[in-house]
Every structure is written in C-alpha cells, then in structure tokens.
Amino acid sequence: MDKDQNGIILSSHSVTINERKNLILTGVKKIDSFDEEEFLMETNMGYVVIKGSELEIVKLDTYQGNVSIKGKINSLTYQENGNKKQKEAGMFSKLFK
C-alpha cells in the first residue's frame, strides 16, 4: 500500500452497497461535509456525493480510508474535482434562502 504526504495509507477505491441500506467505501481521503441527507467525500478516484435519508456514519477508519454508512441510499455520484466549489456554493445557497 502507498502512503500520501500526511502518512495516511492509500488503499484502492471500492464501493459496496447492500440492499440500499448499508454502504462501504474504501479509498476515502477525507469527508468534506455530511448530514442525514447528503455526504460529500474525497476519494482516490475523485469526489463522491451520496444522497439519501437518515444517513449516518457507522464506522470511520481514517488511517486506512474506510467509511461505513447506513440509511436509505438514493444516489451515489462522482464529481470532477472542479465541481467541488459548485457543490459548496449549492450547500450555502440552501442555508441562506
């Protein structure tokens, strides 16, 4: 396994969804934001947005980059790195309506 500049082990990226209730992501670098309806995470393969309801983190392993989430998963979308700013602007615009 390789390590990034902060000494965190970089694992390969994979996604496992079981019955739309449980999600396991590997290769997660950081979680930018999350609430019970949406997660925004940076992975080895780019940014991932997970949308659903009653979402919560079950397990977080920052050393190996593994995240387990439970709740109802409605969508999982990859975004290009440049779209992160648009996503953040979208979250702020929701707050200030």
Residue, then its C-alpha position, 0 to 999 in steps of 0.5 A: m500500500d502507498k502512503d500520501q504526504n500526511g502518512i495516511i495509507l492509500s488503499s484502492h477505491s471500492v464501493t459496496i452497497n447492500e440492499r440500499k441500506n448499508l454502504i462501504l467505501t474504501g479509498v476515502k481521503k477525507i469527508d468534506s461535509f455530511d448530514e442525514e441527507e447528503f455526504l460529500m467525500e474525497t476519494n482516490m478516484g475523485y469526489v463522491v456525493i451520496k444522497g439519501s435519508e437518515l444517513e449516518i456514519v457507522k464506522l470511520d477508519t481514517y488511517q486506512g480510508n474506510v467509511s461505513i454508512k447506513g440509511k436509505i441510499n438514493s444516489l451515489t455520484y462522482q464529481e470532477n474535482g472542479n465541481k467541488k466549489q459548485k457543490e459548496a456554493g449549492m450547500f450555502s445557497k440552501l442555508f441562506k434562502 
